Amino acid sequence: MRRPLAMACATIVLIWASGCGSPAGPPPTSDSAPEQTAHPSWSLPPVEGLSPAPAGVEDDTQPGVTITPLAVPTWDAASRAAAVGRAAEIMTAFARPARPYEDWWADLAPLLSEQAQQDYSFVDPANIPVSALTGDPVLVDESSAFLARVEVPTDVGVYELLLSRTDATAPWVGESITPPAGVN
C-alpha cells in the first residue's frame, strides 16, 4: 500500500518540478531593459469616441434594470444663472448663525451633496462668522460643465463655493463652502 502511494507522490513532484524550470531562450543581458509589452490586440478607446448606452438597454450587472442615458451638461445662460442662484441659496441657508441647529441643518442639508452633508453635519451654526450676503454671487470658473466655482460677497469677506451637478437636468449641489482667508 505504501509503494503505490509513494509512486503517486513522486509522479506529482516530477510533474510539478518539470513546470518550474527556467524559461525558454537566453537570459536577458545586463545592458538590455526588460521589454514592456501589452496585448497586441487590445488598447483603450479614446474617451471622446465613447457614446452613452441607448435608452432601453438592460444593465448586464443588474438584471431587469434598464439604462437611461444622462443628458450631458453644457454651459449656457440658464446653467450659469442656475449655478449663481444655487450659490446664493446655499450661502443664505449657511449664513444664519442665530438659528437653532435643527432648523439651520434642515434648510442647508438638501442643498449639499452627500459628501458635503457628511462634512458639514457637525458644524455648529453659532460658530459661523458670516451672517449676511452683501452682493451678487459671481461665477468665476466654468472650466467643466459639471463643476462651478462661485464667489459670494458677505459681511465678513468673499466666500467661495464649489458646486457640482451629475447631468444637464440635475440641480447644482454644494460641495464645499470656503471662507475668506483669515476667517475660520
C-alpha positions in Angstrom: 0.0 0.0 0.0 2.9 2.4 0.8 4.6 1.7 -2.5 1.7 2.9 -4.8 1.2 6.0 -2.6 4.9 6.8 -2.8 4.9 6.3 -6.6 1.9 8.7 -6.9 3.6 11.3 -4.8 6.9 11.0 -6.7 5.0 11.4 -10.0 3.2 14.5 -8.8 6.5 16.0 -7.6 8.1 15.3 -11.0 5.2 16.8 -13.0 5.3 19.9 -10.8 9.0 20.3 -11.0 9.0 20.0 -14.8 6.9 23.1 -15.0 9.2 25.1 -12.7 12.2 25.2 -15.0 13.8 28.3 -16.5 12.1 30.0 -19.3 13.0 29.1 -22.9 15.6 31.3 -24.6 18.7 33.0 -23.3 18.5 35.1 -20.1 18.4 38.9 -20.6 21.7 40.6 -20.8 22.6 43.3 -18.3 22.5 46.1 -20.9 19.0 45.3 -22.2 16.0 46.5 -20.3 13.0 44.2 -19.8 10.6 44.7 -22.6 7.2 46.1 -21.7 4.6 44.7 -24.0 0.8 45.0 -24.0 -1.5 42.6 -25.5 -1.2 43.4 -29.3 -4.9 43.3 -30.0 -6.1 45.4 -27.0 -5.9 49.2 -26.4 -8.1 51.8 -24.6 -10.5 53.5 -26.9 -10.4 57.3 -27.0 -12.8 58.6 -24.3 -14.2 61.3 -26.7 -15.2 58.5 -29.1 -17.4 56.7 -26.5 -21.2 57.3 -26.6 -23.8 56.6 -23.9 -25.8 53.4 -24.0 -29.0 53.8 -25.9 -32.3 54.1 -23.9 -33.9 50.9 -23.0 -30.8 48.7 -22.9 -30.7 46.4 -19.9 -27.9 46.8 -17.5 -25.9 43.5 -17.5 -24.8 44.0 -13.9 -28.4 44.5 -12.6 -30.9 42.2 -14.4 -34.2 43.9 -15.0 -32.7 47.4 -14.7 -32.7 49.5 -17.9 -30.1 52.1 -18.6 -31.4 55.6 -19.2 -28.7 57.9 -20.7 -27.9 61.1 -18.9 -28.1 64.4 -20.6 -24.5 65.9 -20.9 -24.4 69.4 -19.4 -23.1 72.4 -21.2 -22.6 76.0 -20.2 -25.4 78.3 -21.4 -27.2 81.3 -19.9 -29.6 79.0 -18.0 -27.0 76.8 -16.4 -24.9 79.9 -15.4 -28.0 81.5 -13.8 -28.8 78.2 -12.0 -25.3 78.0 -10.6 -25.3 81.6 -9.3 -28.8 81.2 -7.9 -27.9 78.0 -6.1 -24.8 79.6 -4.6 -26.9 82.4 -3.3 -29.4 79.9 -1.9 -26.7 77.8 -0.2 -25.0 80.9 1.4 -28.3 82.3 2.6 -29.1 79.0 4.3 -25.5 78.7 5.6 -25.2 82.3 6.9 -27.7 82.0 9.8 -25.6 81.7 13.0 -28.6 82.6 15.2 -30.8 79.8 14.1 -31.1 76.6 16.1 -29.1 73.7 14.7 -32.1 71.6 13.7 -33.6 74.4 11.6 -30.3 75.5 10.2 -29.5 72.0 9.1 -33.0 71.3 7.7 -32.6 74.3 5.4 -28.9 73.6 4.4 -28.6 69.8 4.0 -30.9 69.4 0.9 -28.7 71.9 -1.0 -25.5 69.9 -0.4 -24.1 66.8 -2.0 -23.9 63.6 0.1 -20.2 64.1 0.9 -20.8 67.8 1.9 -23.7 66.7 4.1 -21.2 64.4 5.9 -18.6 67.2 6.1 -20.9 69.9 7.4 -23.3 67.9 9.6 -21.2 68.6 12.8 -20.9 72.4 12.2 -22.5 74.5 15.0 -24.2 77.4 13.3 -23.4 79.6 16.3 -19.7 79.3 15.2 -20.3 80.6 11.7 -18.9 84.2 11.4 -21.0 85.2 8.3 -24.5 86.4 8.8 -25.4 88.2 5.5 -24.7 88.3 1.8 -23.6 91.8 0.7 -23.6 91.4 -3.1 -24.4 89.2 -6.0 -22.6 85.8 -6.4 -20.2 85.7 -9.4 -19.4 82.6 -11.4 -15.5 82.6 -11.6 -14.8 79.1 -13.0 -16.7 77.2 -15.6 -13.9 75.0 -17.0 -16.1 71.9 -16.5 -19.8 71.8 -17.3 -20.1 69.5 -14.2 -18.5 72.0 -11.7 -18.9 75.6 -10.9 -16.8 77.8 -8.7 -18.8 80.8 -7.4 -17.7 83.7 -5.2 -20.3 85.2 -2.8 -19.6 88.5 -1.1 -20.6 88.5 2.6 -20.3 90.7 5.6 -17.0 89.0 6.5 -15.5 88.8 3.0 -15.9 86.7 -0.1 -16.8 83.1 0.3 -16.0 80.6 -2.4 -18.5 77.8 -3.2 -17.8 74.7 -5.3 -20.9 73.3 -6.9 -21.5 70.1 -8.9 -24.1 68.5 -11.0 -24.4 65.0 -12.4 -26.1 65.8 -15.7 -27.8 68.6 -17.6 -31.1 68.1 -15.8 -29.8 67.7 -12.2 -29.7 70.7 -9.9 -26.4 72.2 -8.7 -25.4 70.9 -5.2 -22.9 72.4 -2.8 -19.6 70.5 -2.5 -17.7 73.0 -0.3 -18.0 76.4 1.3 -14.7 78.1 1.7 -14.4 81.2 3.9 -12.2 84.1 3.0 -8.5 84.0 4.1 -8.2 84.7 7.8 -11.8 83.7 8.6 -12.4 80.4 10.3 
